[in-house]
Amino acid sequence: MSEITSNYRVAIYLKGDDLDPEHLAQVIGLSPTDYHRRGDRWKTPSGSEVKESTGLWSLLIKGDGMDISDAIVRLVSGAKISSWNGLPGVEEAYLDVFIAMDADVEGGGECEFFLSAEAAEKVKKMELAAKFTVAIVTPYTSVPE
């Protein structure tokens, strides 16, 4: 039986047309992992120009085999705020937990995780919606020629 590997991502996403990432960082007391303002432009690797349709401030922790509860607690530790609801310029805010797993040899798999009482309390105090996504994927294998 092959070992199943997992990849976790825990993040807070704040979005809004009038979002000011620098001001939010000061209010929250944490530097974002990624941010942009509405209207910011950048080029894709293929050279196409993209114009951001809304502002974004995100804080992300990635881990392989990381305990979800510890990741949530670490994500918000150091914040100067307890509630992430009603921040200036923010129209959409949520906690996102994404888990990807390689399928087992039969092409299936299962994923189980729990939130500790401490992590559940942090989520409650943040006053954010929480989105949980679990993807079980079949690793790419080459096709014989």
Secondary structure, DSSP 8 states (H G I E B T S, - for coil): -----EEEEEEEEEEETT--HHHHHHHHTS--SEEE-TT-EEE-TTS-EEE-SSEEEEEEEEESS--HHHHHHHHHTT-S-S--TT-TT-SEEEEEEEEEEE--TTS---------HHHHHHHHHHT-EEEEEEEEE--------
